[in-house]
């Protein structure tokens, strides 16, 4: 079997292959679409979560709801999983050190420094060959800070992700933003994956 050929019995995932080598990926899909969420986990999320160290930064839900989504669409959470909940509605007892498996909380969604510090601590402590960050969502972030401040913040954490040899997926609902804002933010990322008519269209920089 030649290099790059699929292993017999394996399922090819073309969309995921198109993301190979992309450290920071902007994922455009309707937030409340179950079809889009299921397709994301099927096509873009790592297939073997047992080998993944997952860091979730969630502006939308408390930890139990995010874990329910992983069980529903990804077969369960990885053994190594950290969750940073942002905002009053996601208040949870936490671990400020953000060790793998811990849950931390940043009460103020405008406290981007706090979010960045907790992300940095987790990324510095990871010991897994594949670390994946799920940032959900940029749409909610933009409800609290303007595009310029969000741009600076995402640029900074994108550099942290690259330095850690990790991969990050930043979720955004394209229906909630003007084209100019999406174009401005898209320039930050190595790839943009857009869910359209039931398929993922991937554009690399």
C-alpha positions, 0 to 999 in steps of 0.5 A: 500500500502506497503512502497516503492511501486509505487503510482497508476498511477505513472511512475516508473523511475528505473535509478533515484531510483538507484541514491537514496542517491547519493550526487555526480553523474558522468553522462557519455553521448555523449554531442551532442546526443539529445537522450541522453539529452532527456533520461537524463531528463526523467530518472535521472532528478527530475520528479517534478521540482516545488519542486527543487532549481536548480543550473546550472554551464554551461561551454558550453552555455549562459543562454538562451540556457540552459533554452531552453533545460529545456523547451524542455526536462524538461517542463521548469525551476524550479521557483528557478533556478540559473545559473553560466556561465563560459567562455567568450562565456557565458558572461552575466550580473550577480549577484555576490551574486548568489541569487536564480534566478540570473545569474552570470558569471566567465569569465576565465574558469581556475578560479576554485576558482571563480566558487567554491565561486559562487557555495558555496554562492548559496548552502549556501543560498538555502532554498528548501528541494531538491537542484540539481546542474547540472555541464556541463561539466567536458569535457569542464573543462578538456580543460582548466585544467589538470586532477590533478587540475580538480580532486582537484576542483571536490573533493572540490565542491563535499564536498560542495554539501554533506554539503548542503544536495544537489545532483549534476550531473556532465556531461562528454562525455566519447568519449572525454577522455581516460579510465584512465582519466575516471577511475581516475575521477570516484573515486570521485563520489558516483555513475556513470550513463552511457548512453549505447544503449539507457539505463542508467547503474548505478554503485554505489560505 
